[in-house]
Amino acid sequence: MPYVNIRITKGATKEQKAALIKGATDLLVKILDKNPKTTVVTIDEVDTDNWGIGGESITEIRAKTPKV
């Protein structure tokens, strides 16, 4: 029984999360010939204040990044 854990910052839509679950499952079926009925995918959403890169939180980085 494969188990996939995807960790992302908060903000993904319900449709995006469904696509991640389906995509991860399909990848395991295609590459490793796993049974999709026993493949488990979980998504953990982390607040951007609790995720940092290069000494700054994602919240701080996004605040400085111009919107396109």
C-alpha positions in Angstrom: 0.0 0.0 0.0 1.8 3.1 -1.2 1.5 6.2 1.0 2.2 9.7 -0.5 2.3 12.8 1.7 2.2 16.1 -0.1 3.0 19.2 2.0 2.1 22.6 0.5 1.4 26.1 1.8 -2.3 27.0 2.4 -4.2 28.4 -0.5 -4.8 25.5 -2.9 -8.4 25.1 -4.1 -10.5 22.0 -3.7 -10.1 21.3 -7.4 -6.3 21.7 -7.2 -6.0 19.3 -4.3 -8.2 16.7 -6.1 -5.9 17.0 -9.1 -2.8 16.5 -6.9 -4.4 13.3 -5.4 -5.3 11.9 -8.8 -2.0 12.9 -10.3 0.1 11.2 -7.5 -2.1 8.1 -7.7 -1.8 7.9 -11.5 2.0 8.3 -11.3 2.4 5.4 -8.9 0.1 3.3 -11.1 2.0 4.2 -14.3 5.6 4.0 -12.9 5.4 1.4 -10.2 2.3 -0.6 -11.3 0.6 0.1 -8.0 -3.0 -0.6 -7.3 -4.9 2.7 -7.2 -7.4 1.3 -4.8 -4.7 0.8 -2.1 -2.8 4.0 -2.8 -3.1 6.6 -0.1 -2.4 10.3 -0.7 -2.6 12.9 2.0 -2.1 16.7 1.7 -0.9 18.7 4.6 -1.4 22.5 4.3 1.1 24.6 6.2 0.4 28.3 7.1 2.9 30.5 5.2 4.0 31.9 8.6 5.2 28.4 9.4 7.2 27.8 6.2 10.5 29.5 5.6 13.2 29.6 3.0 16.5 31.4 3.3 15.8 32.7 6.8 12.4 34.3 5.9 8.9 33.0 6.1 6.9 32.5 2.9 4.6 35.3 4.2 7.5 37.8 4.2 8.8 36.6 0.8 5.4 36.9 -0.8 4.8 40.4 0.7 8.0 41.6 -1.0 7.3 39.9 -4.4 5.3 42.0 -6.9 2.1 40.5 -8.1 2.0 39.9 -11.8 
